[in-house]
Amino acid sequence: LNIAMIHGSYQIPGKAAKNDFPFTAEHLDKSGFDYIAAGHWHSMLDISTPNTKAWYAGSAEPFEFNQTGSGHVLVLDVEDEKIVSIKPHKISKSEFKQIEIDVTGKQPSMIKQAIELFANKHLYLEVVLTGFISPQQPINKQYIQEELADKFAYVHLVDKLSYHISTEEMKQYPETMVLGAYIRQLQAAIEAEQDPAQ
């Protein structure tokens, strides 16, 4: 069984830098090796070709939220000089996870409860808040983070909220206020659009 180790970037258009020790699927396929253990990327990735099995195992510990499958080693089962299976085996207790919560119509206590469902002392959690809220009822992200701090290794809330202002609330923002003038400009622009979808 012929095994090789390489360190570099598998060439995926738009993702791998040209000067980052690049290699291609063709390089792997014509290498003559049965298995190539690739290193450099922190996420786990199967880059096997018809003639060569090749994987990035990823880092032994996760470092960032966008690293998929890190914290594992790969276990190869070999029979009669042939690789019959490749299975990830988790070795890290730590985990990075991103979740999204639509907060439309939810009270802060409900948002907190939804996050608590993922409670884990080894979990680094990033929570993206989406949906619509009223300017009169802002969400105190710092308070929620502090309340949940002892339930996670790390928890962080990201604000991707949109604000909905009712007709009654609009009265609280007259045209003389910057926010009031801005809201009315937006409304005028929306009404002027012929395509409702815009």
N, C-alpha and C positions, 0 to 999 in steps of 0.2 A: 504494500500500500504506500503510495507516494503522497506525502503531505508537505505543503509549503506554508510559510507565513509571509505576509506582505503588509506594508504600512503605507497607506495612501488613500486617495479618493476615487471611488468608482464613478465613472463619467456618466452622470445623468444630466441631460441638457438643462441649463438654467440653474443647476444646483451645485455642481462641483467646480471649483476654481481650477483654471488651466495650469496654474503653477503649484498646485497642491498635491504633488506626486501622483498624477493621474494614471489610471489604467482603465481599460475597456472590457466589455463582455468578450470581445474577440481575443484579447490577451488571455483571459481566463480559459476560454474554450480551447485554445491551441497550446496551453501551457504543458500538457502532458501529465498534470498532477490529478490525483483522485480527489483531493480535498485541499482547499486553500483557506486558511484562517486569516481573515483580513482585520486590520486594526487601523484606527485613526478616528472613525466615527463613533460617537457615544451611544447611538441607538442600534438596536438589533435589526439586522436586515439580511434576507436571503438574496444573494446575487448569483445563484447557481446558473450554469448554462447546460446545454444538452450533454456536453462531455465532461464537465467539471463541476463538482459541488463546491460552493464557496459561500461563506457567511461572514458578516460582521457580528461578533457576539455582543458588542457594545461594552460600555464601561461596567466595572463591577459594582459601582454605586452610581445612582442617578445624580445629575448635577443641575438640570434645568427641566422646566415643565414640558418642553417640546421634544424631549428625548423619549422615544417609544421603545419599550422593552429593555431598557438598561437595568442593571442589577441581576443579570443572569450569567451563567456559563452554558456552553453547549455540550451536550453529551452525545457522542457518536456511537452507535451500535454497529459493529463490524462482524460480518460472517463470510468466511471463505474469501478473505481479502477484498470484500466489497462492503461499502457503506450502505446499510439497509434502512437506517433512520437517523435523524438528527433532532434532538429534543432539548428545549430550553429547561434549565434547572435554576430556580431562583436561589440566590445566595445573599441578597441584600434585604435587610429589614425595612429600609427606607423606601418610600414610594412618592413620586411626584404625580399629581393628578390635577386636571382642569375640569371644572364643571360649569354649566350655565344654568342660571335660575331666572325665569320670567317672573318679575315681581308685581306685574299688573294686578291691582286689586288686593295685594297682600300687605298685611301689617308687619312691622319689623320683627315681632315675635314669631310670626309664621316663617319669615325668611331665616331667622336664626334656627328654628326647628328643622328646616329643610337642610341646612348645612350640617347640623348636629348628626344627621343620619350617617354621615361619612366619618364620624369621630374616630380617630386613630392616632395614637401617640407617635407613630412612625411616619405619618402622612404629611407631606408638604402640599397644601391645597390652595389652588387659585380659583376663586369664585367670580365668574363674570355675571354681573347683574344686567339683565335686559328688560325690556318692557316699558310701560308708561307709568309715570307718577305725576302727582300734582306738585307744583312749586311750593304749595302751602304745607306739604307733608314730605319733606326731604328725608332721605335715609341716612342715618348716622353710621357710616361705614366703620369709622374708628371705634365707636362703641361696640358694634357687633364683633369686630376683630378682637377687642380686649376681652369681651365676655367669653369668647371661644378659644382664647389663647392656650388654656391649660388642657384642651381636648385634642390638640394637634401638635405636630412638630413645628408647624408654621401654617398660618392661614392669612390669606390676603384677598381683599375684595376689589374687583375692577369695575369701574362705573362705565357702562355703555347704555345708560338709560336715556329715554326720550321723555320730554315733558308734555303733558296734556293739560291745557287750560280751558276750563269750562266757561260758558258765557257769564256766569256769576263771578267767577274769579277774574275774568277780564276787566270787570268794573274796578277792580282794585289796582289796575295798572293803567292809569290815564295816559293820553298821548304825550303829556309833558314829561313823563318818565322815559328814560332811555329804553328800558325793557318794554314799556307800553308801545313806544313808537316802533321798535323793532318787530314786535308781534304783529302789529297792524300792517307793516310793510310786507311781512311774510304772507299774511292772509291775502293781501291785495295781489301779490305775485302768484299765489296758488289759484285764486279766482280768475286771474287773467290767462292762465294756461288753458289751451283748448283741449289738451289731452289730460283727462282727469288722473291718469296714472302717474303723471309727472308732478 
